[in-house]
Amino acid sequence: MTRSIALMTALALAAVVGVQDLAPSWAGFHTWQYAGVVVILMIVVGSYTGSASKGRDGELGYRLLLVTGGALLIGLAGLASGLLGADTVTISRAPGTVVPLPDLRAAAFFPNADAQSITQGDATILLRHRDGSSVAVPGHGRIFSGSYAVEARPHVAAFIEARDAHGDHLTVTQPTGAAFLSPVLLFPTTVQIEGQSLPADTFATPAIGRKIQAMYFSPAAAASTRVHQMVGDRPAILFAVDDESGHLVSGGLGLAADGSETLVGGVRVRPSIGSYPALVVSSVPAPPALLVGVAAMGCGLLWAFAWPVRRTRMLSGLQPVDPAGTQPG
């Protein structure tokens, strides 16, 4: 096993494991194929480590043991995360919901949201730990908590305002949702319309006995349908209104673009379409192991290559001493 191959393999092993922190939600990290790649790289690095520890690569080999040892520690952390770590989970909850996260010793607080925050997509999930500390999970961002990466990903959502035919406010409920009184739709299911799979959700207006299904059309989904002719490039929702017996009422189909009101089945509905965050929790290699491994590799490379060069330059800079003590005349 040559020294150059061992060093390149050690760096490759660190990179293969380190990518778990860059894209922690990739399902491939929990497959046998990924584990196999890590094991093969560890075998190559381990082979050189055994040889160098017996002095077969001289003094430089001894110094490089820090590099290979650090890489093997990183590899073990990557294997543990991939094989023993929990699979990535996506947690989508209604505004105002609290979700315990026992593995993180914390709870996720999903904030309340109004029409403006849904349209702007600026709601922020709060992660509160058992020790009382709190941290906000940034939108489109990621934080690390122990051996877990926590991300907030925007998910399509709509805030629904409903009124009766006379313009009086109607309470919106979600009998089948996690939050009964939430006016925010998160579209957890899909329906097939004109060959497309569209996000869908349901809500009710108990005061007038209506159950309403909402189907979301993104601008891309609407482009190939007649919906585009009605709403242009704006997102829109198709509403289907049923009575208490589950039958479609007269005039029970209607389309409303983002921010526009429409009268459908005796209900005036105005959707404010945007996004609301979902929480994505993924296992990652233990941070202490990665830090120790990276530090060992860095120190080993410096000790093996930078220090000998510096020492040689220092020695070459010393002036020879005349043993006779004579001075030029």
Secondary structure, DSSP 8 states (H G I E B T S, - for coil): --HHHHHHHHHHHHHHHHHHHHSTT-GGGGSHHHHHHHHHHHHHHHHHHHHHHTTTTHHHHHHHHHHHHHHHHHHHHHHHHHHHS---EEE---TT-EEEEGGGTEEEE-----HHHHHHT---EEEEETTS-EEEE-BT-EEEETTEEEEEEEEEEEEEEEEETTS-EE--B-TTSSSTT--EE---EEEEETTEEEEEEEEEEGGGTEEEEEEEE-HHHHHTSTHHHHHTTS-EEEEEEE-TTS-EEEEEEEEEETT--EEETTEEEEEEEEEEEEEEEEE---HHHHHHHHHHHHHHHIIIIIHHHHHHHHHHTS----TT-----
